Amino acid sequence: MRKIFWENPYQHTLTTKVAQVDGNRVLFADTIAYSFAGGQESDKAWVNEIPILDSKMEGNLIYYTLPEGNGLCVGDEVVMTIDWPRRNRLMRLHFAAEIILEIVTQKFGLEKVGAHIAETKSRIDFRSETPITPHLPMILAEFTDIINRDLPIAKGYSDEPNQRRFWKIDGFAQVPCGGTHVNSTREVGLVTLKRERPGKSIERIEIRLVDDK
């Protein structure tokens, strides 16, 4: 299965073929529809205008759940589309979270214990006994500098047979990650940061795009 969302995360329409049908679970030869992994939510997607209800990664394959009676058969040529505005926001909020994570890890050595990337906000959870609030202005300033410098984001395989991916910004970080990413930091845009305390010894940084305000 070719995962076009890695080769070209900006592509939002794809002609592909049905490779396998098991009830209402369908496997396609190629796909542009990202499936939940690493905290990043799945794309909203359709096949021949039929909504994809769910998806699941099994090994290196993604099985999509469609409504009963979808009528698809092995060998059928279909058109897959995704909700592009949603994908674009997920990519931006994902990479915003990645940058914040790297800044906090490099500056304070805090352990990441959770993350979630949704369409309206992303969050990173760290293990910490002390509030992260006093450091938010510095973290935001460093983030903003990286955004304004419009740095290119390289993406590729660290282990292609096992489909392990990475992103890299020269002089900043190289990080294992299988999500979808924009091509440059300026595309992420500016953000606001908010501290939350979801549990004992857990500090959460909540990230929202400024252009949502």
Long-range contacts (C-beta under 8 A, 24 or more apart in sequence): 1-27, 1-28, 1-29, 1-30, 1-31, 1-60, 1-61, 1-62, 2-29, 2-30, 2-31, 3-30, 3-31, 3-62, 3-163, 4-30, 4-31, 4-32, 5-31, 5-32, 5-33, 5-34, 5-43, 5-180, 6-155, 6-165, 6-178, 6-180, 9-87, 9-91, 9-180, 9-181, 9-182, 12-81, 12-82, 12-84, 12-87, 13-79, 13-80, 13-81, 14-79, 14-80, 14-81, 15-77, 15-78, 15-79, 15-80, 16-77, 16-78, 16-80, 17-75, 17-76, 17-77, 17-78, 18-72, 18-73, 18-74, 18-75, 18-76, 18-78, 19-74, 20-74, 21-72, 21-73, 21-74, 22-63, 24-65, 24-66, 24-67, 24-68, 24-70, 25-63, 25-64, 25-65, 26-63, 26-64, 26-65, 26-66, 26-70, 26-72, 27-61, 27-62, 27-63, 27-64, 28-64, 28-78, 28-80, 31-62, 31-64, 31-80, 32-80, 32-82, 33-62, 33-64, 33-80, 33-82, 34-87, 34-90, 34-179, 34-180, 35-62, 37-178, 37-179, 38-115, 38-177, 38-178, 38-179, 39-97, 39-114, 39-115, 39-116, 39-117, 39-122, 40-90, 40-94, 40-117, 40-179, 40-180, 41-90, 41-116, 41-117, 41-118, 41-119, 43-82, 43-83, 43-86, 43-87, 43-90, 44-82, 44-83, 44-86, 45-80, 45-81, 45-82, 45-83, 46-80, 46-81, 46-82, 47-72, 47-78, 47-79, 47-80, 48-72, 48-78, 48-79, 49-81, 60-162, 60-163, 86-119, 87-180, 89-119, 89-120, 89-209, 90-117, 90-118, 90-119, 90-180, 91-179, 91-180, 91-181, 91-182, 91-187, 92-182, 92-187, 92-188, 92-189, 92-209, 93-117, 93-118, 93-119, 93-121, 93-122, 93-207, 93-209, 94-122, 94-179, 94-180, 94-181, 95-153, 95-167, 95-181, 95-182, 95-185, 95-188, 96-122, 96-143, 96-188, 96-189, 96-191, 96-207, 96-209, 97-122, 97-123, 97-124, 97-207, 98-167, 98-175, 98-177, 98-181, 99-143, 99-146, 99-147, 99-185, 99-188, 100-124, 100-139, 100-143, 100-193, 100-205, 100-207, 102-172, 102-173, 102-175, 103-139, 103-142, 103-143, 104-132, 104-135, 104-139, 104-205, 106-173, 107-135, 107-138, 107-139, 107-142, 108-132, 108-135, 110-203, 113-202, 114-202, 117-179, 120-208, 120-212, 121-206, 121-207, 121-208, 122-206, 122-207, 123-196, 123-204, 123-205, 123-206, 123-207, 124-204, 124-205, 124-207, 125-198, 125-202, 125-203, 125-204, 126-202, 126-203, 126-204, 126-205, 127-201, 127-202, 127-203, 128-201, 128-202, 128-203, 129-201, 131-195, 131-197, 131-203, 132-195, 132-203, 132-205, 133-195, 136-193, 136-195, 136-205, 139-193, 139-205, 140-191, 140-193, 143-191, 144-190, 146-172, 146-185, 147-185, 147-186, 147-188, 147-189, 147-190, 148-186, 149-185, 150-184, 150-185, 150-186, 151-184, 151-185, 152-183, 152-184, 153-181, 153-182, 153-183, 153-184, 153-185, 155-181
